[in-house]
Amino acid sequence: MAESMPLSLIIAWIVFFGFLDTHQRHATRFRGESQGYLLALQVSTLLGSLVGLALLVYYFMQVAWYWPIILFVIASLIAGFGFGLLDAKIGQLGMSLMAFIGWPVAAIWVYFIIRNLKP
């Protein structure tokens, strides 16, 4: 298992999905006046979802078909819960601002981890 799904990949996916989920939660509960910020959240969520799907497909191509499903279920549940707690502690706006940089950086991290996996 360690070769197909290293701990670093799980952590990177948790960070990626957690920040992306932060944007999704903030966009659905947005109460601000800035429609530009809402649009930025929505675009970020769409782009992040497409990037996440592409990363899972790339991971699928590198390993057995079931590893991306396991990664998505386990790490996404942890990320949703953990980043939900961070939203409550730090505040949704602060987390959302961090997520504009956080999910793209984490996506690059995930990509390089997957690229270095041995099929």
KABEL-V704376 format. One record per pair of residues at least 4 apart in sequence whose ideal C-beta (glycine too) atoms are under 8 Angstrom apart, sorted by the first residue. I is the first residue (numbers start at 1). J is the second residue. Records with the same first field share a line. If there is no record, write none. Layout:
I=J ; J
This chain:
1=5
2=6 ; 7
3=117 ; 118
4=63 ; 64 ; 67 ; 117
5=9 ; 10 ; 63 ; 67 ; 70 ; 71
6=10 ; 113 ; 117
7=11
8=12 ; 113
9=13 ; 71 ; 110 ; 113 ; 114
10=14 ; 71 ; 74 ; 75
11=15
12=16 ; 106 ; 109 ; 110 ; 113
13=17 ; 71 ; 72 ; 75 ; 76 ; 79 ; 106 ; 110
14=18 ; 75 ; 78 ; 79 ; 82
15=19 ; 79 ; 102 ; 106 ; 109
16=20 ; 48 ; 52 ; 55 ; 79 ; 103 ; 106 ; 107 ; 109 ; 110
17=21 ; 52 ; 75 ; 76 ; 79 ; 80
18=22 ; 79 ; 80 ; 82 ; 83 ; 86 ; 102
19=23 ; 48 ; 83 ; 95 ; 98 ; 99 ; 102 ; 103 ; 106
20=24 ; 45 ; 48 ; 49 ; 52 ; 99 ; 103
21=25 ; 76 ; 79 ; 80 ; 83 ; 84
22=26 ; 83 ; 86 ; 87 ; 92 ; 95 ; 96 ; 98 ; 99
23=27 ; 41 ; 44 ; 45 ; 48 ; 96 ; 99 ; 100 ; 103
24=28 ; 45
25=29 ; 84 ; 87 ; 92
26=30 ; 41 ; 92 ; 93 ; 95 ; 96
27=38 ; 41 ; 42 ; 45
29=92
30=37 ; 38 ; 41
32=37 ; 38
34=38
35=39
36=40
37=41
38=42
39=43
40=44 ; 100
41=45 ; 96
42=46
43=47
44=48 ; 99 ; 100 ; 103
45=49
46=50
47=51
48=52 ; 103 ; 104 ; 107
49=53
50=54
51=55 ; 103 ; 104 ; 107
52=56 ; 107
53=57
54=58
55=59 ; 107 ; 110 ; 111 ; 114
56=60 ; 68 ; 71 ; 72
57=61 ; 68
58=62 ; 111 ; 114
59=63 ; 67 ; 68 ; 71 ; 114 ; 117
60=65 ; 67 ; 68
62=114 ; 115 ; 117 ; 119
63=67 ; 68 ; 117 ; 119
65=69
66=70
67=71
68=72
69=73
70=74
71=75
72=76
73=77
74=78
75=79
76=80
77=81
78=82
79=83
80=84
81=85
82=86
83=87 ; 95
84=88
85=89
86=90 ; 95
87=91 ; 92 ; 95
90=94 ; 95
91=95
92=96
93=97
94=98
95=99
96=100
98=102
99=103
100=104
101=105
102=106
103=107
104=108
105=109
106=110
107=111
108=112
109=113
110=114
111=115
112=116
113=117
